[in-house]
Amino acid sequence: MAELRTAVSRLRRELAVHPAEFPDRGIAEDELAALAAMAVGGAPEAPRLRRSLLLIAGSIGSVSALATGLADVRSAVELFGEPPRH
């Protein structure tokens, strides 16, 4: 949980100070807020974490300045288990 809280907090700060506006910034901010709430609210559900991660990645994936922070959030989400194999 601590790693998730730290990674989400860091990416939220990086996004807040990033000067460029992009169309899906609000989605990224909303999903980061949801991840932050899940991180302090107890054991989050892995599928919900992965869904938020996908939305964040889709929203800011092309902003290279945020790539490291996004990778950190991804690593933290992966600690909650791998997605089911079909």
VEXLOGU-304247 format. One record per residue: y, z, x negated of N, C-alpha, C in turn. Coordinates in steps of 0.02 Angstrom, whole numbers, plus 50000, padded with zeros to 5 digits. Layout:
REM residues N
YZXYZXYZX/...
REM end
This chain:
REM residues 86
499405000049959500005000050000500635000049956/500615003949903501205004449859501374997649829/500864993849809500994987249779501304982549831/501064982849892501344978649945502064980549958/502204987049964502894989249976503354986949920/503134987749858503544985849801503674978349800/503154974349810503224967049807503674964549864/503584967249923503994965149980504724967149969/504834973149946505514975449933505864971049882/505504969449829505794965249776505974958349803/505524955249841505664948549868506224948849919/506264954049958506824954750006507484955049969/507504958749914508134959249875508304952449844/507804949049816507924942549786508184937549838/507884937649897508104933149950508804934849973/508964941249977509634943350000510184940949954/510054940649890510584938549843510544931149825/510044927649851509984920549836510544916849872/510934913049835511534909949864511414904149912/510864900749904510744894749944510514896550015/510784892950062510544893450131510024888050141/509504889550177509004884550193508774885850264/508514880750297508394881150369507944886850393/507444888650354506964893750377507074900550345/507654901750319507804908150287507694913950335/507914913250397507834918550447507104920250459/506674915250459505954916450468505694920750410/505884918850349505664922650291505904929850295/506534930750313506814937550318506454941650372/506314938550429505964942050483505254944050463/504904939550431504214940950411504184946050354/504674945950309504694951050257504834957850289/505254958050339505374964350374504744966850409/504364962250438503734964050470503234966750419/503194963450361502744965950308502954972850284/503604973850277503854980450256503664985850306/503724984250370503534989050423502794990450421/502384985350411501664986350407501484990650347/501844989750292501684993450231501825000850237/502295002750280502445009850289502105012750351/501825008450392501525010650454500785012250451/500495012250393499785013650389499405007650364/498765007450378498335001950355498454995750397/498784990750368498914984650406498294980350414/498304976150464497754971550477497824965550429/497284964050393497294958550345497484951850376/497234950050435497434943550464498194943150477/498484948750499499204948750512499594948150446/499354951450394499674950850329499654943650305/499074940550311499004933550288499444928850330/499504930150394499924925950436500654926450414/500884932550401501564933450378501664930050310/501174930750266501224927550201501294920050208/500894917050252500934909750262501614907650289/501884911550335502544909850362503084910550308/503034915750268503524916650214503464910950163/502854909350143502744904050095503004897350122/502884896050184503134889850215503884889750219/504194895550226504914895950233505284895450167/505014898450115505374898550051504984895249994/504434892050011504004889149959504344884149914/504854880749937505194875749895505774878649855/505904885049862506444888249825506144891349762/506194887649707505844889649645506084896349618/506694898249631506954904649607506594910549638/506264909449694505914914849729505154914649718/504924910049677504204908849668503844915049640/504134918349592503804924249562503744929849613/504274931149650504254936349701503744934749755/503704928449775503214926249824502504927149798/502394925549735501734926449705501534933749703/502024938149691501874945349691501674947749761/502014945349812501834947149880501134944549896/500994938449876500334935549887499794939849854/499904941749793499414945949757499304952549793/499834955449818499784961849854499394960949920/499524955549955499164954150018498424953150003/498264949749949497564948449932497174954849918/497514960249902497174966649891496844969349954/497064966850012496794969050076496194965050098/495954960750055495344957050070495464949550073/494934946050058494964938650061494914936350133/495214930650148495134927850215494404926150228/494194926450291493494924950306493334917650290/492734916450267492504909650251492184906750314/492314900450326492024897050385491454892750363/
REM end
